[in-house]
Amino acid sequence: MRIITDERCAGYSSYGHPENPRRVTATIAHLKQQLELPLTWAAPGEVSDEQILRAHSPELLARLKIPEDFDGDTPYHENIANHARASVAAALDALKAARNGENVFSLMRPPGHHATRNQAMGFCYLNNVAIAALEAVATGAQRVAVFDFDVHHGNGTEAILLNQPPAAFFSVHLHPFYPGTGGANVGRNCFNYPITPDAPRATYRAILARALDDLKNYQPDLIAVSAGFDAYLRDPLGGGILEVEDFHWLGRSLRGFGVPMFSVLEGGYSRDLPGLIFAYLKGVEGLPYQSEAAVEK
Ligand SMILES: [Zn+2]
């Protein structure tokens, strides 16, 4: 398992903001002290404007350098354009590693799936997974699928990939919930699986399973995963109800498709995030789930 990360992504924060540096630094520490899952570590390379501009407008790239907040929960930070570009670069490196047959996870911030073509929003500045999906298409992929299990709808990814064959988008999320979109399928290639916020865990799992079946029937030749861990029971923002082992099951299920796959970190704000990511990675690697080792107390 290759982990693409760079501790410099911990170099920005706003006091009290849930999308904080500890999400990544605590996960790095957790992964470095465990012995079950052999890891190789890599830092992200570079991304060109050309690669970003397949998904975003030049106006958004320019806007990222203007020191004004983007919305109430998406602050401007010094150097945020460079932080966002490093997160994109990590997703692109993850794509390359997946094509080389490696299991790979991009452990970076900021997340990306709410960023639309023209707008930074919802803690997201550039859409890492959409840029990587369009890079895959531009470099020969025939059927790319983005699978998004963050508890929030990946509105930005949907808006960017809408009716852009040969890519498809599958998102499982609470609805109605932030950002308000994702209540139904859109266009020819965006498939939404809304779950009512009071649904029990069994329902959430069943809808995830249905989305995975549809993903399989799409017959992707490459899967990009927006891995958000905020559907977790104790997530302070998510209000979801998944258990740690459900993330292991997600990883194992996606592994089961047997096609190149890479995952990028989206949301996930509980203090258990390192254990949730670890459980998911063990699933992707084909290792068994062991709850004692997977939950960081
Ligand atoms: Zn989220």
Boltz pocket constraint, residues with backbone or C-beta under 6 A from the ligand:
constraints:
  - pocket:
      binder: B
      contacts: [[A, 150], [A, 151], [A, 152], [A, 228], [A, 230], [A, 266], [A, 267], [A, 268]]
      max_distance: 6.0
